[in-house]
Amino acid sequence: MIGPALFIYGAAGPAYGSYEILLDGIGKVSTAYAPQNMSSYLLFNTTSLQYANHTLKVTNLGARSGDNGGNQLLFDYLDTTVQLAPAG
């Protein structure tokens, strides 16, 4: 069963670098580097959250050794889906 979901959008392009998404203490490092500028770029998603409180932290890591791109990170918006609370 698919539970509540989270989608984080921003920008990607030559000036953008690495970032970390920390969700409930579990981190994932990605890059927003792309050869051309893109808006509404999906930075992160998950579709199997449990019905509970969650903690989210987004950290700009900038250009890291070996990465293409720059030091920018643009957070634009996030979408969430919710489910009704379980009975009880």
PAZA-819911 format. One record per residue (C-alpha): residue in one letter; z, x, y. Coordinates in nm, 4 decimals. Layout:
BEGIN
<r><r>a</r><pz>Z</pz><px>X</px><py>Y</py></r>
...
This chain:
BEGIN
<r><r>m</r><pz>0.0000</pz><px>0.0000</px><py>0.0000</py></r>
<r><r>i</r><pz>-0.0836</pz><px>0.1304</px><py>0.3455</py></r>
<r><r>g</r><pz>0.2105</pz><px>0.1247</px><py>0.5814</py></r>
<r><r>p</r><pz>0.2378</pz><px>0.1744</px><py>0.9532</py></r>
<r><r>a</r><pz>-0.0188</pz><px>0.4194</px><py>1.0889</py></r>
<r><r>l</r><pz>-0.0418</pz><px>0.6640</px><py>1.3783</py></r>
<r><r>f</r><pz>-0.3571</pz><px>0.7992</px><py>1.5442</py></r>
<r><r>i</r><pz>-0.3397</pz><px>1.0627</px><py>1.8222</py></r>
<r><r>y</r><pz>-0.6424</pz><px>1.1165</px><py>2.0454</py></r>
<r><r>g</r><pz>-0.7264</pz><px>1.3796</px><py>2.3026</py></r>
<r><r>a</r><pz>-1.0126</pz><px>1.6051</px><py>2.4016</py></r>
<r><r>a</r><pz>-1.1916</pz><px>1.8894</px><py>2.2268</py></r>
<r><r>g</r><pz>-1.4218</pz><px>2.1557</px><py>2.3636</py></r>
<r><r>p</r><pz>-1.4675</pz><px>2.5271</px><py>2.4317</py></r>
<r><r>a</r><pz>-1.1594</pz><px>2.5474</px><py>2.6578</py></r>
<r><r>y</r><pz>-0.9217</pz><px>2.3898</px><py>2.4042</py></r>
<r><r>g</r><pz>-0.7115</pz><px>2.5784</px><py>2.1518</py></r>
<r><r>s</r><pz>-0.4575</pz><px>2.5264</px><py>1.8766</py></r>
<r><r>y</r><pz>-0.1764</pz><px>2.2735</px><py>1.8670</py></r>
<r><r>e</r><pz>0.0983</pz><px>2.1649</px><py>1.6301</py></r>
<r><r>i</r><pz>0.1873</pz><px>1.8084</px><py>1.5377</py></r>
<r><r>l</r><pz>0.5435</pz><px>1.7788</px><py>1.4090</py></r>
<r><r>l</r><pz>0.6124</pz><px>1.4401</px><py>1.2490</py></r>
<r><r>d</r><pz>0.9577</pz><px>1.3882</px><py>1.1012</py></r>
<r><r>g</r><pz>1.0066</pz><px>1.7644</px><py>1.0742</py></r>
<r><r>i</r><pz>0.6792</pz><px>1.8322</px><py>0.8924</py></r>
<r><r>g</r><pz>0.4311</pz><px>2.0380</px><py>1.0939</py></r>
<r><r>k</r><pz>0.0542</pz><px>2.0619</px><py>1.0884</py></r>
<r><r>v</r><pz>-0.1365</pz><px>2.3170</px><py>1.2990</py></r>
<r><r>s</r><pz>-0.4932</pz><px>2.2319</px><py>1.4024</py></r>
<r><r>t</r><pz>-0.7398</pz><px>2.3286</px><py>1.6715</py></r>
<r><r>a</r><pz>-0.9126</pz><px>2.1229</px><py>1.9379</py></r>
<r><r>y</r><pz>-1.1818</pz><px>2.3879</px><py>1.9795</py></r>
<r><r>a</r><pz>-1.5391</pz><px>2.2564</px><py>1.9625</py></r>
<r><r>p</r><pz>-1.8651</pz><px>2.4075</px><py>2.0909</py></r>
<r><r>q</r><pz>-1.9192</pz><px>2.1060</px><py>2.3192</py></r>
<r><r>n</r><pz>-1.6766</pz><px>1.8855</px><py>2.5110</py></r>
<r><r>m</r><pz>-1.5743</pz><px>1.5656</px><py>2.3335</py></r>
<r><r>s</r><pz>-1.3488</pz><px>1.2858</px><py>2.4538</py></r>
<r><r>s</r><pz>-1.1507</pz><px>1.0442</px><py>2.2370</py></r>
<r><r>y</r><pz>-1.1249</pz><px>1.3225</px><py>1.9782</py></r>
<r><r>l</r><pz>-0.8952</pz><px>1.2415</px><py>1.6849</py></r>
<r><r>l</r><pz>-0.6265</pz><px>1.5097</px><py>1.6923</py></r>
<r><r>f</r><pz>-0.4090</pz><px>1.3671</px><py>1.4124</py></r>
<r><r>n</r><pz>-0.3690</pz><px>1.0624</px><py>1.1944</py></r>
<r><r>t</r><pz>-0.1519</pz><px>0.9317</px><py>0.9177</py></r>
<r><r>t</r><pz>-0.1762</pz><px>0.5938</px><py>0.7474</py></r>
<r><r>s</r><pz>0.1193</pz><px>0.5957</px><py>0.5100</py></r>
<r><r>l</r><pz>0.4317</pz><px>0.5940</px><py>0.7237</py></r>
<r><r>q</r><pz>0.7385</pz><px>0.4177</px><py>0.5924</py></r>
<r><r>y</r><pz>0.8905</pz><px>0.1320</px><py>0.7904</py></r>
<r><r>a</r><pz>1.1544</pz><px>0.3392</px><py>0.9752</py></r>
<r><r>n</r><pz>1.2158</pz><px>0.5355</px><py>1.2943</py></r>
<r><r>h</r><pz>1.0031</pz><px>0.8489</px><py>1.3290</py></r>
<r><r>t</r><pz>1.0118</pz><px>1.1601</px><py>1.5458</py></r>
<r><r>l</r><pz>0.6883</pz><px>1.3025</px><py>1.6879</py></r>
<r><r>k</r><pz>0.6398</pz><px>1.6283</px><py>1.8775</py></r>
<r><r>v</r><pz>0.3067</pz><px>1.7696</px><py>2.0000</py></r>
<r><r>t</r><pz>0.3048</pz><px>2.1393</px><py>2.0992</py></r>
<r><r>n</r><pz>0.0211</pz><px>2.3283</px><py>2.2676</py></r>
<r><r>l</r><pz>-0.0131</pz><px>2.6663</px><py>2.0935</py></r>
<r><r>g</r><pz>-0.3122</pz><px>2.7788</px><py>2.3010</py></r>
<r><r>a</r><pz>-0.5544</pz><px>3.0448</px><py>2.1864</py></r>
<r><r>r</r><pz>-0.4200</pz><px>3.2132</px><py>1.8760</py></r>
<r><r>s</r><pz>-0.5439</pz><px>3.5389</px><py>1.7292</py></r>
<r><r>g</r><pz>-0.8703</pz><px>3.4769</px><py>1.5489</py></r>
<r><r>d</r><pz>-0.9217</pz><px>3.1353</px><py>1.7084</py></r>
<r><r>n</r><pz>-1.2139</pz><px>3.0433</px><py>1.9229</py></r>
<r><r>g</r><pz>-1.1330</pz><px>2.8455</px><py>2.2320</py></r>
<r><r>g</r><pz>-0.8875</pz><px>2.8599</px><py>2.5144</py></r>
<r><r>n</r><pz>-0.5350</pz><px>2.7599</px><py>2.6040</py></r>
<r><r>q</r><pz>-0.5827</pz><px>2.3948</px><py>2.6977</py></r>
<r><r>l</r><pz>-0.4664</pz><px>2.0813</px><py>2.5176</py></r>
<r><r>l</r><pz>-0.5352</pz><px>1.7306</px><py>2.6416</py></r>
<r><r>f</r><pz>-0.3350</pz><px>1.4439</px><py>2.4942</py></r>
<r><r>d</r><pz>-0.5091</pz><px>1.1209</px><py>2.5899</py></r>
<r><r>y</r><pz>-0.3502</pz><px>0.8336</px><py>2.3970</py></r>
<r><r>l</r><pz>-0.2096</pz><px>0.7226</px><py>2.0651</py></r>
<r><r>d</r><pz>-0.2665</pz><px>0.4131</px><py>1.8565</py></r>
<r><r>t</r><pz>-0.0146</pz><px>0.2712</px><py>1.6166</py></r>
<r><r>t</r><pz>-0.0193</pz><px>-0.0068</px><py>1.3650</py></r>
<r><r>v</r><pz>0.2963</pz><px>-0.1821</px><py>1.2582</py></r>
<r><r>q</r><pz>0.4021</pz><px>-0.3966</px><py>0.9712</py></r>
<r><r>l</r><pz>0.6509</pz><px>-0.6760</px><py>0.9630</py></r>
<r><r>a</r><pz>1.0021</pz><px>-0.5718</px><py>0.8732</py></r>
<r><r>p</r><pz>1.0839</pz><px>-0.6100</px><py>0.5057</py></r>
<r><r>a</r><pz>1.2952</pz><px>-0.9113</px><py>0.4119</py></r>
<r><r>g</r><pz>1.6671</pz><px>-0.8552</px><py>0.4380</py></r>
